[in-house]
Amino acid sequence: MSFVVTIDGPSAAGKSTTARMLAERLGFRYLDTGAFYRALALAVLERGAGPEDPAAVLAVAQASRIEVSGSPSRAHLTLDGRDVTDAIRTPEVSELASRVAAIPEVRRLLVAWQRQIREAGPLVGEGRDLGTVVFPDAEVKIYLDADLDTRAARRCRELQTRGIAVGVEAVREDLERRDSRDRSREDSPLMAADGALHVDTSGLSMEAQVQAVLRVVQSHPAYEAVRGTA
């Protein structure tokens, strides 16, 4: 089995940037599980299905081909051969992704896809259930979090940078809804894995949180065996 680092936590806690930077520095593969659900949500949206019909959503998932390519810092996501890297980052797709992710049959299918990626070598993965469900035997498990106001401000800046006009209060309400849905769903709820290191990123710079995780990875007894082989 390959060396795995899991980074879980709620939206806008800094998971994606931390995971990308960490994977880049370690020379590991990068897995953004949230992007898989977003791509599926886009497919569901385009095909006129909806989360109120789980069978239809599962059928869309089974008929879709979602692939990741590129380096951690320049990762590209394709849906049935079409690059959807930017298209999956709209508020509409984000909201639908959270609802689609709550369907147990869909989660099981995507978890199987995600586990296959481990076969290609050491990886850093980020999501909401990586340490608890997808890779419960991961060598290093991290749980990133931040207070709601900090996360709302971050997500608002991110969306505005992409040219999406949105107010911080609307983003805050959206994050609250997603947090509640993710933490209360019966299948793979958002929670810290046993043994996970908790990192509150509210007052940390991006470099500080990357360094905090990097130190944990490099101090793991199994790290030396994969160092330079990724």
C-alpha positions in Angstrom: 0.0 0.0 0.0 1.2 3.5 -0.8 1.9 6.2 1.8 -1.2 8.3 2.3 -1.8 11.7 3.9 -5.5 12.6 4.5 -6.7 16.2 5.1 -10.3 16.5 6.1 -12.4 19.4 7.3 -15.3 21.7 6.4 -15.5 24.0 3.3 -13.0 26.9 3.1 -10.8 25.6 6.0 -7.8 25.7 3.7 -7.8 22.0 2.7 -7.3 22.3 -1.0 -4.4 24.8 -1.0 -2.7 23.0 1.9 -3.0 19.6 0.2 -1.8 20.9 -3.2 1.3 22.6 -1.7 2.1 19.6 0.5 1.8 17.2 -2.4 4.0 19.5 -4.5 6.7 19.6 -1.9 6.6 15.9 -1.1 6.4 14.8 -4.8 3.2 12.9 -4.0 0.0 12.7 -6.1 -2.8 15.0 -5.2 -6.4 13.9 -4.8 -9.2 16.4 -4.4 -12.3 14.2 -3.6 -14.6 17.3 -3.4 -13.8 17.9 -7.1 -15.2 14.4 -7.9 -18.5 15.3 -6.3 -18.6 18.7 -7.9 -18.0 17.1 -11.3 -20.8 14.7 -10.7 -23.1 17.5 -9.6 -22.3 19.3 -12.8 -23.2 16.2 -14.8 -26.4 15.9 -12.8 -27.3 19.5 -13.4 -26.6 19.3 -17.1 -28.7 16.1 -17.5 -31.7 17.4 -15.7 -31.5 14.9 -12.8 -31.8 15.9 -9.2 -30.8 14.7 -5.7 -34.5 14.0 -4.9 -34.2 11.0 -7.3 -31.2 9.0 -6.0 -31.5 6.3 -8.6 -31.2 8.9 -11.4 -28.2 10.5 -9.8 -26.5 7.1 -9.4 -27.3 6.3 -13.1 -25.6 9.6 -14.1 -22.6 8.7 -11.9 -22.3 5.2 -13.4 -22.4 6.7 -16.9 -19.8 9.5 -16.2 -16.1 9.4 -16.6 -14.3 11.7 -14.2 -10.5 12.0 -14.5 -7.7 14.0 -12.9 -4.5 15.0 -14.6 -1.7 17.5 -14.2 0.5 18.4 -11.3 -0.8 19.3 -7.8 -0.5 23.0 -8.5 -2.1 22.7 -12.0 -4.6 19.9 -11.6 -7.2 19.5 -14.3 -10.5 17.7 -14.0 -12.3 16.3 -16.9 -15.9 15.1 -17.2 -16.4 12.7 -20.1 -13.3 14.1 -21.8 -14.2 17.8 -21.2 -12.2 20.0 -19.0 -14.5 21.2 -16.2 -11.8 22.6 -13.8 -13.4 26.0 -13.6 -17.0 25.1 -14.3 -17.3 23.1 -11.1 -16.5 26.0 -8.9 -19.7 28.0 -9.0 -22.0 28.3 -5.9 -24.8 26.4 -7.7 -22.6 23.4 -8.4 -21.1 23.6 -4.8 -24.6 23.5 -3.3 -25.7 20.6 -5.5 -22.5 18.7 -4.8 -23.2 18.7 -1.1 -26.7 17.3 -1.7 -25.4 14.6 -4.2 -22.7 13.6 -1.7 -25.4 12.7 0.9 -26.7 9.8 -1.3 -25.1 6.6 0.1 -25.0 4.7 -3.2 -23.2 7.6 -4.9 -20.7 7.9 -2.1 -19.9 4.2 -2.2 -19.3 4.4 -6.0 -17.0 7.5 -5.7 -15.1 6.0 -2.8 -14.2 3.0 -4.9 -12.9 5.4 -7.7 -10.9 7.3 -5.1 -9.3 4.2 -3.6 -8.1 3.1 -7.1 -5.9 6.3 -7.3 -3.9 5.0 -4.3 -2.5 2.2 -6.5 -0.5 4.8 -8.5 1.7 5.8 -5.6 2.0 8.0 -2.5 -0.7 10.7 -2.3 -2.1 13.6 -0.4 -5.9 13.6 -0.4 -8.3 16.2 0.8 -12.1 16.0 1.5 -14.5 15.3 4.2 -14.3 11.5 4.9 -10.8 10.5 3.7 -9.4 9.6 7.1 -12.6 8.0 8.4 -13.9 6.1 5.3 -11.8 6.3 2.1 -8.4 5.7 3.7 -8.9 4.7 7.3 -5.4 3.1 7.3 -3.7 6.3 6.1 -0.3 6.9 7.7 -1.0 10.6 8.5 -4.5 12.1 9.2 -5.1 15.8 9.5 -8.3 17.7 10.3 -8.3 21.3 9.3 -10.8 23.7 10.7 -11.4 27.5 11.1 -14.2 29.6 12.5 -17.2 30.3 10.3 -16.5 34.0 9.8 -12.9 33.3 8.6 -14.1 30.5 6.2 -16.9 32.7 4.8 -14.4 35.6 4.1 -12.0 33.2 2.4 -14.7 31.7 0.2 -16.1 35.1 -0.7 -12.7 36.3 -1.8 -12.1 33.1 -3.8 -15.4 33.5 -5.7 -14.9 37.2 -6.3 -11.5 36.4 -7.7 -13.2 34.2 -10.2 -15.6 37.0 -11.2 -18.6 35.7 -9.3 -20.4 38.5 -7.5 -21.5 37.3 -4.1 -21.8 38.9 -0.6 -20.0 37.5 2.5 -23.3 37.0 4.3 -24.8 34.8 1.5 -21.6 32.8 1.5 -21.7 32.4 5.3 -25.3 31.1 5.1 -24.3 28.7 2.4 -21.4 27.3 4.4 -23.7 26.9 7.4 -26.1 24.8 5.4 -23.4 22.7 3.9 -21.7 22.2 7.3 -25.1 21.0 8.8 -25.8 18.7 5.9 -22.2 17.2 5.8 -22.1 16.6 9.6 -25.6 15.2 10.0 -25.8 12.8 7.0 -26.0 9.1 8.0 -23.4 7.9 5.4 -19.8 9.2 6.0 -20.6 12.3 8.0 -17.9 15.0 8.3 -15.9 14.3 11.4 -12.3 14.0 12.5 -10.8 10.6 12.2 -9.4 8.8 15.2 -5.9 9.9 15.7 -6.1 12.9 13.4 -4.1 16.0 14.2 -6.4 19.0 14.6 -5.1 22.2 13.0 -7.1 25.4 13.5 -6.2 27.6 10.5 -8.2 30.7 11.6 -5.1 32.7 12.5 -2.5 30.9 10.4 -0.9 31.9 7.2 -1.0 29.4 4.4 2.8 28.7 4.8 2.4 28.1 8.5 -0.4 25.5 8.1 1.6 23.7 5.3 4.7 23.6 7.5 2.6 22.3 10.4 1.4 19.3 8.3 4.8 18.8 6.6 6.5 18.3 10.0 4.0 15.6 10.9 4.5 13.8 7.6 8.3 13.9 7.7 8.4 12.7 11.3 6.4 9.5 10.4 8.5 6.3 10.7 7.3 5.2 7.2 8.2 8.4 5.4 11.9 7.7 4.9 10.9 4.5 2.9 9.0 6.6 0.3 11.1 9.7 0.3 12.4 10.3 -3.1 10.5 7.4 -4.7 7.2 9.2 -5.3 
